[in-house]
Amino acid sequence: MSWAEKRIQQYKEGQKATWIEKRVLEHANPVHLVLALISTVLLIYGLWMHNWTWIISGIILNFLGHLYCWVKK
């Protein structure tokens, strides 16, 4: 059992999650994590090359990761 699964089980039993734990658990989703990592690389590369295409691509991928988690709930 992973840390995220263990914490979710504890929350179902009545334990309250802090704000930071909620954010960490949201990013613990594998799809969201992969999209966030790729978007970070694209964003950094875009900033380095001063290319808006890469910057916007990174932002859109990051948003898609968040959107996936919101829709999945």
C-alpha positions in Angstrom: 0.0 0.0 0.0 1.4 3.4 -1.0 1.5 6.4 1.2 -1.3 8.1 -0.7 -3.6 5.0 -0.4 -2.8 4.7 3.3 -3.7 8.4 3.9 -6.9 8.2 1.9 -8.0 5.2 3.9 -7.3 7.1 7.1 -9.3 10.0 5.8 -12.2 7.7 5.1 -12.0 6.5 8.7 -12.5 10.1 9.9 -9.1 11.7 10.1 -8.9 15.2 8.7 -6.4 16.2 6.0 -4.5 19.4 6.1 -4.4 21.8 3.1 -0.9 20.7 2.1 -1.8 17.0 2.3 -4.7 17.6 0.0 -2.4 19.2 -2.6 0.2 16.4 -2.3 -2.5 13.8 -2.7 -3.8 15.6 -5.8 -0.3 15.4 -7.4 0.2 11.8 -6.3 -2.0 10.7 -9.2 0.4 9.1 -11.7 -1.2 10.7 -14.8 -1.0 14.1 -13.1 2.5 13.6 -12.0 3.8 12.7 -15.5 2.0 15.6 -17.1 3.4 18.0 -14.4 6.9 16.7 -15.0 6.7 17.0 -18.8 5.1 20.5 -18.5 7.8 21.7 -16.2 10.5 20.6 -18.7 8.6 22.3 -21.5 8.1 25.5 -19.5 11.8 25.7 -18.5 12.9 25.0 -22.0 10.5 27.6 -23.4 11.8 30.2 -20.9 15.4 29.3 -21.8 14.8 29.6 -25.5 12.4 32.6 -25.2 9.8 30.7 -27.2 6.2 31.2 -26.4 5.1 28.0 -28.1 7.0 25.9 -25.5 5.9 28.0 -22.6 2.2 27.8 -23.6 2.5 24.1 -24.3 3.9 23.6 -20.7 1.1 25.6 -19.2 -1.6 23.7 -21.1 -0.1 20.3 -20.2 0.0 21.3 -16.5 -3.7 22.5 -16.8 -4.6 19.1 -18.4 -3.1 17.3 -15.5 -5.2 19.3 -13.1 -8.3 18.9 -15.2 -7.8 15.1 -15.3 -7.8 15.0 -11.5 -10.9 17.2 -11.2 -12.9 15.2 -13.7 -11.8 11.9 -12.2 -13.2 13.0 -8.8 
